[in-house]
Amino acid sequence: GVGAFLNVHEGPNGISKRVHEPLELGMVTSVEPGFYEPGWGGIRLENLYTVVDVSASHPSNGAGGVSQWYGLESLTFIPFDRKLIDFDRLEPRQAEWLQNYHKTIFAKLSPTLTSEEIQWLQTACGL
């Protein structure tokens, strides 16, 4: 569901009320929360994710069976611009997610960067 032939999203999957196909393991989709202001425009923050099995981190369904749980694992690692975030409006779990996301970005990318680039990334991630 990422886009093909200049189409923003191709099926069958996606996260939208217009999509009726279930997400399946291995599918790739985008998550793009946006903010729009009438008369001004808008901005979207877009990341790509793959559907993964997270059943092991969830309890069984209580009837002795095991439920299958899916989650999303990030494929793109780009820090969110901290100047665009009002941290006072984040719930604690949102702030924790953002901090963990930025730590993951730094851990994945820093081994491939120069010392100057590492310094920039550390600042961009607020670490």
C-alpha positions as CSV (number, residue, x, y, z in Angstrom):
1,G,0.0,0.0,0.0
2,V,2.8,2.4,-0.7
3,G,2.3,3.7,-4.2
4,A,2.9,2.6,-7.7
5,F,2.7,4.4,-11.1
6,L,2.3,7.8,-9.4
7,N,-0.7,6.5,-7.4
8,V,-0.4,7.5,-3.7
9,H,-1.6,4.1,-2.4
10,E,-2.2,0.9,-4.2
11,G,-4.3,-1.9,-2.8
12,P,-5.2,-4.2,-1.5
13,N,-4.3,-3.0,1.9
14,G,-4.3,0.2,3.8
15,I,-5.5,1.9,7.0
16,S,-8.6,3.7,5.8
17,K,-12.4,3.4,6.0
18,R,-12.4,2.8,2.2
19,V,-10.2,-0.3,2.5
20,H,-11.9,-3.7,3.2
21,E,-9.0,-6.1,2.9
22,P,-7.4,-7.2,6.1
23,L,-3.7,-6.6,6.9
24,E,-1.6,-9.7,6.5
25,L,1.9,-10.6,7.6
26,G,4.5,-9.1,5.5
27,M,2.3,-6.4,3.9
28,V,3.8,-2.9,3.8
29,T,1.7,0.2,4.5
30,S,2.2,3.8,5.4
31,V,1.0,5.6,8.5
32,E,0.6,9.3,7.8
33,P,-1.0,11.4,10.5
34,G,-1.6,14.9,9.3
35,F,-2.6,18.4,10.4
36,Y,-4.6,20.7,8.2
37,E,-5.5,24.3,8.8
38,P,-8.1,25.9,6.5
39,G,-6.7,28.7,4.4
40,W,-3.2,27.7,5.1
41,G,-2.5,24.1,4.2
42,G,-1.2,21.1,6.0
43,I,1.6,18.7,6.8
44,R,1.9,15.0,7.0
45,L,4.3,12.8,8.9
46,E,4.7,9.6,6.9
47,N,6.5,6.4,7.8
48,L,6.4,3.0,6.2
49,Y,5.7,-0.1,8.3
50,T,5.5,-3.9,7.7
51,V,2.9,-6.1,9.4
52,V,4.5,-8.5,11.9
53,D,3.3,-11.2,14.3
54,V,3.4,-9.9,17.9
55,S,1.4,-12.8,19.3
56,A,4.2,-13.8,21.7
57,S,3.9,-10.5,23.6
58,H,0.1,-11.0,24.2
59,P,-1.7,-13.4,26.5
60,S,-3.8,-16.3,25.2
61,N,-7.5,-15.6,24.7
62,G,-8.4,-17.2,28.0
63,A,-10.2,-20.3,26.5
64,G,-6.9,-22.2,26.2
65,G,-6.4,-21.0,22.7
66,V,-3.9,-18.6,21.3
67,S,-5.0,-15.5,19.5
68,Q,-2.9,-14.1,16.7
69,W,-1.9,-10.5,17.1
70,Y,-0.4,-8.3,14.5
71,G,1.7,-5.2,15.0
72,L,3.6,-2.7,12.8
73,E,7.3,-2.6,12.6
74,S,9.0,0.5,11.2
75,L,10.8,0.3,7.9
76,T,11.8,4.0,7.7
77,F,14.0,5.7,10.3
78,I,13.8,9.4,10.0
79,P,13.6,11.6,13.1
80,F,10.6,13.8,13.5
81,D,11.5,17.5,13.6
82,R,11.3,18.4,17.3
83,K,10.5,22.0,16.4
84,L,7.2,20.9,15.1
85,I,6.2,19.0,18.3
86,D,4.4,20.6,21.2
87,F,5.7,18.2,23.9
88,D,3.3,19.7,26.5
89,R,0.4,18.2,24.5
90,L,1.7,14.7,24.3
91,E,0.4,12.0,26.7
92,P,3.2,10.2,28.6
93,R,2.8,7.1,26.4
94,Q,3.1,9.2,23.2
95,A,6.3,10.9,24.6
96,E,7.7,7.5,25.5
97,W,7.0,6.1,22.0
98,L,8.7,9.2,20.4
99,Q,11.7,8.8,22.6
100,N,12.0,5.1,21.9
101,Y,11.6,5.7,18.2
102,H,14.4,8.3,18.2
103,K,16.6,6.0,20.2
104,T,16.0,3.2,17.6
105,I,16.9,5.6,14.8
106,F,20.1,6.6,16.4
107,A,21.1,2.9,17.2
108,K,20.3,1.8,13.6
109,L,21.9,4.7,11.7
110,S,24.8,5.9,13.8
111,P,27.2,3.0,13.0
112,T,27.1,4.0,9.3
113,L,27.6,7.8,9.8
114,T,30.6,10.1,10.1
115,S,31.2,11.8,13.4
116,E,29.7,15.0,12.1
117,E,26.6,13.2,10.9
118,I,26.3,11.4,14.3
119,Q,26.4,14.7,16.1
120,W,23.6,16.0,13.8
121,L,21.5,12.9,14.3
122,Q,22.0,13.0,18.1
123,T,20.7,16.6,18.2
124,A,17.8,15.8,15.8
125,C,16.7,12.9,18.0
126,G,17.1,14.9,21.2
127,L,19.5,12.4,22.7
